[in-house]
Amino acid sequence: MKTIQFRCKLLSDVILSQKAATEGSHESLSFIPGNNFLGIVAQNYAQYTVNEQAEIFHSGHVRFSDAHPVNRDGNSRSLHIPAALYYPKLTNIASSCYVSHFYDRNEDKKENGKPMQLKQCRQGFYVFKSNEAQKVEISKSFAIKSAYDRELRRSSDSQMYGYESLEKGDEFLFSVEMDDDSLAPAITQSLIGTKHIGRSRTAQYGLVEISETSYSEISSKAHTFCENKDSYITIYADGRLIFLDETGECTFRPTAEMLGLDGDIVWEKSQVRTFQYAPWNGKRQTRDTDRVGFEKGSVFIVKLKSIPQETTLPTYVGYYQNEGFGKVIYGWDLLQSSGKNGLTHLRVTENSQEEKLQGKNEPIKTPLLKFLAKKQKDMQASSFIYESVNAFVKNYKNLFSKSSFASQWGTIRNIAIQNDTMDSILYELFDKVVTKDRADSPTDHRTQTTEAAGYITHGIKEKEWKAKNRASILRNFILSMGKTEKFGDLSQRALVNLASEMAKKQEKQ
């Protein structure tokens, strides 16, 4: 068996939605599911031999792990906070932390008169080393979008939605485990390089760079703990877990055998969280049957009938292992012992504000704050556009008083809608040229000639626009709006507004 480790760096924001909703907000996952990397390898499906196709995609002998965010030193894969860890309400995980299956509420009541109110740790990725846990900051962005009406060729009414995405620059670590070592070169070659993952890959999202690397991570151990002469072991869900019953249906009641152990699951001591989602089938362009299972971070407690051998402990359990599901850690020391009444010796630290800002040009913000900041900047840009347009209309309205300009402003508006940069707008209006064939003559042997083809630089419109310097006035306006220091290129929005206002003024005259 061979395991290859990889690093995935985000070259652009990446959208990995938690749910398959088509409207409303799309909350992003904080990790990259393994099926994204399986999909990358599958793009070269036809290039593999029949045997390689069977082994990589259909046998379950190749397993792609989820990619978890990396810590600051860049060589430790983080883990989701275990669901078995609790902290007292009105405090935080850094103050004190308890292992739920070692905490006795009655014992606490006897000693203090009133037991503590404990709150489950549910969110966050941490790098665990010995008795220390360092939180890994995951940067996310939020953008508001509007659905597009193809028939009307405009934004659809009342169909706004938002995308939350992982931010460009973040790095993630994952591995590929394969039973047949000979598959390693083909899989590595397919993965390494610049790739696309996630949603909206045809837009500005989803570009990543994958490279081979090495990193440290927590491994399984056959360590057990005893209670009343019985032996127990913990199973931590590194990845999401899916189990099927004898009928082939997803189940929330797996057996210890499904977890690779001889014993019984002690549900009253276990701490699990569940999920449900419908995977997208790109071949059929529809969603497959819903899958349900256990979230990563879940912790199972198994009462053992026989002590397992470390060499027999599997790395993956359950189904869909090739898609990133099923990775587990047995006998994790953090969950196997504790101090007085479940109190851990874990020291949890979070990055300071200065460390959070390190390498970033802007303060750390919540998705809401980022959205509000963007909204404020858009409003300021809109105000600047309106002031500039109003000034142009006031100064030059009479310069375009001829009735022929009313229709021309409508065409200019359409050109602006179809071109989203200053350079492309200037090209279509002023700078476009065409090459035409011509007959040779005794005085001119050229067989081709170039002619102006911009909307206002050719035909009968050219003379009108040259008169009174109209073309230069409009060009200077576009240039001024395309090179704003604070807002960047506003030429498209400004010209659409200007053309609309000028057309209205001409119609009223």
N, C-alpha and C positions, 0 to 999 in steps of 0.2 A: 504494500500500500504506500502511496506517495501523496504528500500534501505540499501544495505550492501556495505561497502567500503573495498577495498583491496589494498595491496602493492605488486608490482611485481619487484623483484630484479634480475638483469641479472647476472647469474653465468658464462656465456660465452658471446662472441660477438653474436649479433642477427642480421640477415639479413631480413629486411622488405623493399623490393624494391618498389619504387614509380611506376615503369612501368613494364609491363610483357615482356620486351625484353629478347631474348635468346642469344644475342650477344652484344658486347660493354660493357660499364660500367653500373652498377646497382646502381643508387642513392638511398640512404636509406631515409625512412620516419623518422621524428624526434619524432614520437609518435607510440604507439602500437594500431592498430585498434581493435575495440571491437570484431570483428568476430574471432580473435585469441582465445579469452576467450570462446566465444560460441563454437568454435571447440573443446576446451578442455572438456567442459561439454558434448558435443555430443559424445565423445569417450565412454561414459558410457550409450549410448542411450538404449541399450537392457536391462539395469538394472532398468530403470524407468517403472512405470505402464503406461498403455495406456493413462490415463488421464494426468499424468505428462508429457509424451511425447508431447501430444497435447498442453498443457499449455506452456511448456518451449520453444518448437521449432517451433510451427505452429500457435500460436494464436496472437503473438505480445504483449502478456501480460508480457513478461520478456525482459528487455532491458539492454544490455551490453554497457557501455560507453567506449570511447577510453581512453587508459592509457596515461596520460601526465607526463612529467618529474617533479620530486619533487625538491623543493628548499633545501637550506642547512639545515634548521631546521627540515626538514623531515616531516612536517605536513601540508603543503599547496600545493594543486594541481595547477600547472601553467596553463595559458591560452595562446593560440596563440594571438599575437598582433592584435588588431582590425584593419581591413582594412579602417576604418573611420578616423584613425589617420594619420596625415601628418606632415612632418618637412621640413624646408627650405633646398633647395639644398646647397651643400658644407658645411653643418653642420651635425648633427646627432640628433637622437631622444632625447638624454639627454639634448641638448641645449634648444630647445623649441619644443612644440608639439601642433598641431591644430586639432580640430574636424571638419571634412570636411563639414558637413551639417550646421555648424554655421559660417563657414568662407565665407565672401562676398568679392569676388575679386574686385568688383567695389568700395566697401567701402575702401578697402586697397589702391586702386588706387587714390581715392580722398584724402586720408590722406598723402600718401607717394609719390605720383606722378607716381609710378610704382609698380604694384602688385608683391608680392613675387612669386618665383617659388617653389612650394611645391612638395615634393616627398612622395609617399605613403609608409607607413610602411607595409612590406610584410612578413618579416621573423622574427623568434624568439619566444620563449615562455617566459612569464613573470609571476611572482607572484604579483598580484595587492592587495594592502591593503590601503584603504582610498585613499590618493592622491600620493601614492608611488608605483613604479613598479620596481621590482628586476629581472633582467634577469637571467634565468636558463641556465647554460652551459650544452650543450649536446655533449658528446664525441663520435667521430666516427673514425673508422678505415677503411683502404682500402687495399685490397689484389688482386693481379693479379692471375688469374687462366687460365688453358688451358683445352679445351674440350678433352674428351677421346675417341679415336677410338677403339671400342671393337673388330672389325675385325682384325686390325693390332696390337692390344694390346700395343698401345703407344699414346702419345698426338697427337691430330689432327692438321694438318698443317693449319696455318693462321686462327685459331679459338681461339684467346685469348679473355678473358673477365675479367672484374673487379667487385668485390663485395665491396660496401661500407656497413658498418655494425655499429650498435650501440655497444659501448664498454662495456665490462664486468665491473660490479661494479655499473653501473648507476641504479637508482631506479625510478619507475613510479607508479602513483596512478590512480585507476579506481573504478567504482562503478557498481553494478547490481541493477536495479530497477525492482520490481515484484509486480503485482497487488494482487497476492495470497500469503500471508505470510507463508503458510504451505510449500511452495516450498523452503524456505530459507535453511533448513538443507541439503537437497539433493544437491543443487547448491553449497553451501559452501564446502561441503565434496568433491565434484568433482574438485573444483578449487584449494583448499589449497594443498600445497606440491610442489615437484620438477616436473616441466613440460617442454615440448618442444614447441616452437613456431617459426614461420618464415621459411625461406628457408634453404636448406642444413642441415637439422636436423640430417641426418645420418653422417655428417662430424663433424667438430669441433664447429658448430654453434647451437644456439637456446635454450640452457639450461637456465631456469629461476626458481625462487622460489617465490611462491605466498603465502601470509599470510593475514589474516584479520587485519584491522587497522581502524583508524578513522582520519579524516582530515577535514580542513575547506575549503570551496569553496564559490564562489559568487552565491547567489540565485536570482531568478526572483522577480521583484517588479512591482506593477501596477503604477509606476511613469510615468507621462507624461510631455511633455513640450509644450508650446503654441507659435504659430506664427500666427499673423493676426486673432486672436480669434479661430483658429483651434487647436485641440489637436493632438499631435503626440506621438508615442512611438517607441523605438528602439528594434530591435530583433537581438541579437548577436548569431552567429553560433558557439557554443562550439564544436560541431562535424560537419562533412560534411553533407550536406542536399541533399536529392534526392526527387523530386516531380514527380508525374505522372499525365498526362492529362486525359481527359475523354476516350481516346482510349487506355490507358494503357502504353503510351510511355513516356519516360523521357522528362521533359520540363524545359526550362530556364525561363518560365513566370508563376510562381506560383501566386496564388491569396492570398489576406489577409486572406481569410477563411482557406486556407491551412496552414497558419501560426497561426491559432487559434484565429483570431481577426476579428472584425466587422469593415471593413474600406477598404481602398485602399492603395496599395504599391506605394510610391512616388519614382519612379526609378531614377529620376534626383538627388535626395538626397542620395539614397542608394549607398553603396560601396561594390560590390561583386566581387569575383573571382571564376572561374569555374574549374572543373576537369573532366577527362574522364579516365575510366579504365575498364578492363575486369576481373571479379573475376574468380578464379580458382575453378573448381568443382572436388574435390578429388574422388568422387564416379565414375564419368564418365571419369576422367583423361583427362579433356579438359577444355577450358575456356567457361564461359557463355557469354551471350549477353553483349555488352558494357553498362556500366552505366555512366551517366553524371549527374552532379549536381553542387552544390556550395561548395567551399572550406571552411574549418573552418577559423574563423576570419572575414567572411563576415558580413556586417551590413545592415539590412533592416530598412527603415523608413516607418512606416504605419500611414497614416492620418485616425484617428479614427472617426467612426460614433457614437460609444458608448464606454464609458470607461469600460474596463474589470475589473472584480473582481479578486483580487490576488489569491483567492482560485480556480479560474477556469483556471488559466494560466497553460498550459501543460508544462511538462519537455522536451518532445520530440514531434517533428512534422515530417511530411513526411513519407517516406517508408524506409524499411529495418532497423527499429529501433532496432531489436534484434541483429544486426551486428555492432552496434556502431554509426549508422547514426541518425541524427535528433535531437541531444541534443541542446537546445537553452537557452538563458538567456534574459528575458524581462526587460526593464527599468533599465539597468545598469547605475548607477549614473555617471560613467565616460563619458558615451555617451549621457547623458540627459541634460547636462548643460556645460557652459564654461565661460571664461572671455571675455575680449574685442576681438571682431571679431574672435571668435572661439578658442582663446588661452586657453589651459588647464592649470590647476594648478598641473599637473602631474609631479612628480619628478622621473626621470628614472635613475637608477644606474646599472652599470655592475660590475662584479667581477674584482678585481685587478688581476694583473698577479700572485701575491703571492697566492691569494685565488684560482685562477684557478689551480695552481699547488698543492694546499693542498691535501694530500692524494694520490698524484701521484708520481711516481718515475721518470718520464720523462716530459719534457716540453710539453705544449700544442702545437700541430701542426695541420696544415691543412691536409686534405687527401693527397694533392699533396706532401707536405713536408714529410709526413710519408712514402709515396710510394718511394720518392727519397732516404730517409734515409735507408729504407729497401733494395733498389736497391744497394746503396753504400756498405752496409754490405755484401750483397750477392756477390758483385764483389770482395771485400776483401777476403771473404771466398774462392771464386773460385781461386783467385791468390795464396792463401795459399795451397790449394789442389794441384794446378799445380806444385808449387815449391816442395812440399813433394813427389809427384809422380815422377817428374823428377829426384829427388835425389835418390829415390829407384831404378829406372831404371838404372841410371848411376852406382850405387854401386853393384847391384845384377843381372844385365842383364845376365852376363856370368854364374851365378849360376843356371839359368834355361834355359840352352842352348839346352837341349835335345828336340827333335822334339815332344815328347809325351806331353810336357807342353803346346804346342800351343792350343790344344783342351781343356785341363784342365782349362786354363785361360778363355776360352769362357764359360765353365760351371760355374766357379766362378763368372763371370760377371752376369750371369743369377740369381744366388743365391743372389747376392747383390741387384739386381733390385727388387726381390720379398720380401726382408727383409729390413725394413727401420730403424732398430736400431742396435747398436753395439752388444747388447746381443743376438739378434736373429741371426745375421750374424755369430757370434762366435759359437753359438749352432749348426747351420747347417754345418759349416765347420769343427769344432773341437770337440765339446762337446756332440753331439747327441749320445745317446745309445739306444739299443733295447734289449728287454727281449725275450729270446727264451726258449722253452721247451727242456729238455734233458732226456734221459733215466737214470734211477738209476743204479749205479754200486756198487760193493762190497766196493770199496775204496772211492767213492764219492756219497753221498746220495742226492745231490741236484737235484731237478726236473726242475729247471730253472737256466739260466745263462744270464748275461748281456754282450753285445758286443758293441764295438765302432761302430757308424754308421755315423759319420761325413764324409763329402765328401772326405777329405784328410787324414782321420784317419782310413780308413778300405780298404780292398781289395788290389789290386796290387799297388795302388797309395801310400799306407801308407809307404812302404819302401823308395820310391823315395823322399817323403817329409821329412822323418826323416833324410835321408842322408844330410850331410853338414848343418844340423840345419835349413833347409828350412822352415819347419812348424813354428818353433819359430820366425824366422825372419818375416814371414807374419803376425803371430799373434801379434807381437809387433807393427807392422805398423798399424794394425786395431785398437789396443788399443790406440795408440798415436793420431789417427784421431777421435776416438770416445769420447775422453775426453779433447777436447780443451777448454781452459779457456775462450777465447773470443767468439768462434762461437758455442760451444756446440758439439753435435754429428754430425760429418761430415763423419762418417765411410762409409755410403752407397755411397755417391757421390765420395769419395776418392777411394773406392775399384772398383767401376764401371770404373773410369778413369784408375786406375792402371791395371786392368785386360785387358782393351782394348789396352793400350800401350804395355804391355808385350806380348800379343798375336801377335801384329804387328811385334815386334822385333823378335819373334820366327819364324814367317813366312818368314822374310827376310833372315834368317840364312840358 
